[in-house]
């Protein structure tokens, strides 16, 4: 606000009249009557609801100021013929220039972007946070939002619309498919708010843009210093989730389960494990129908009756399939220990398949 009031004061020294600057909510940021700064202009609703660039009402004239196609400010003055519009045009140009000039230096979103991209020295983080008046020891979480590539679609704008105030939550576009949300939380146990936020983003992207999205969530951190770590955790959550839980839209770093362990294993060790488990017959000997049977059997906690019901097969048919699996692999899935081994094998197989695909793509 001080920057805009200084602008008003400089112009007032050379031009007479009553004029001012407010944001898109009507909050007056600077005006010739300094007592009005910080108040909401009573005509803001009429200005916003008018589709034209200029609005005239109750003896006032207003001009909207768009920056990057987004309404950011409104400048206003008392109507005095053509002089009014010239004054407003000059004000609008100066407001836009101030915004653009100070955006790089003072923009909080850019500050957080520098943190997650390792573009700021650790020793400068606390100094910059203080300069930008950002609370340092506050609980926050990082949401990494990946969407499928769709032409003429801007996921960043949709996510930004959910957090328009940008006073505590920051939306950062890394590219056309990647958006980062840094959200402030009440405390380190505020996981319900994290879940609610993630679901709201997924639902909004699905309904408004009709695009699929996946969100990785980092651990809750209580210091600006740790936001970079939370971002890397969100990246890891997405990477692991895309392998072991590709159907899940929301993956939390704190709930990765056994996938976290497998992801950290060398592929050579994983291949040795698969050879050891499937000595009798290779995993590839199992057809799709058999793999579907196994999946349903695990989903129903090794319950034969419930699995046969969901597969619409007779109980004896399911028993026959389980016997067939035992003959091929040597593992009886009705046995708890064998079931655990096979479940882990399925996850290891997914991990190896992804590693081989990445290797092929790299070549």
C-alpha positions, 0 to 999 in steps of 0.5 A: 500500500505504501508504494501506491500511496507514494505514487498518488502523492507524487502525482498530486504535487503536479495535478489537482483532483480527487483520485485513488487506487484500489485492488480487485476487492475494492480495498483502497491502496492509495488516494488523495484523501489518505484517511480513506486508505485501507477502506473498501470503496462502496461502488466496487460491486458496480465496477466489477459487474460492469464488463467495460474497461471504464465505469461511470457511477455517482460522479466517479469514473473507474478504470480496471487495470489488467495484468497478464489478463487478470483484473488486479487493480481499479483506478478512479477519480471524480469525473471532469470530462476528457481530463478524467480518462487521461488521468486514469490512463496515466494512473493505470500505466504507473500501477501496472509498472509498479506491479511488474517492477516489484514482482520479481523482487517482492513477489511472495510466490516467486520467493517460494518458487525459488525455494522449491527449485533450489534457486536461493541460498539457504542462508538468504531464506530467512532474510528474504522471508522477513523482507516479504513479511512472511511468517517463518515458523508456520505449519505448511504443506506442499501439494504437487499437482500433475495434470495430463497434457490438454490443449488450451487448458490452464490448470494453474488458473483453475487452482488459483481460483480456489485460493484467490487471496494469496495471503497465506496460500501460494499457487505456483505454475512450473509448466503447463502440466505442473502446479504447486500449492503451498498451503498454510495449516493450523498445526502439524496434525491438520491432515483433514484440511490437507485431504479436503484441499486435495479432494477439492482440487481434483474435483474442480479440475475434473469438473471444470477442465475435465482433465485427470490429475494426480496430487503428491503431498509432502509432510507438514513442515513448520519452517520456511526452511523445510518447504524445499524438503516438503516439495521433494517429498511430494515429488517422491510421493507422485513417483512412487504413486505412479508405480504402485498406486497409479489409479489413486488421485491423491498420494501422501508421502506419509502413507506410501507403505511398502512401496517406499521400501521397494522404490529404494531397492536396486533393480538387480536385487529386485530381479534376484528376488523375483527369480527366487520367488518364482523358481518353479515357473515365471511370473509371465506364465500367469495370464490376465484372467489369473492376475485379475483373480489374484487381485480380487482375492487380495482385495477381499482379504483372502476370502474365497466366498466373497471373491467368487461372488465378486468374480461371478464364478462358482466357489469350486472354480475359484479354488481350481484357479488358486490350485492352478496358481500354486502349480505354476508358482509354487505359492498357495495364496490361501496361506498367509505367508505365501500371500504376503510373498506374492503381494510383494512380488506384484509390487516388485514387478510393477517397479521393474516394469517401470524401470525397464520402460524408463531405461527404454525411453532414455535410450 
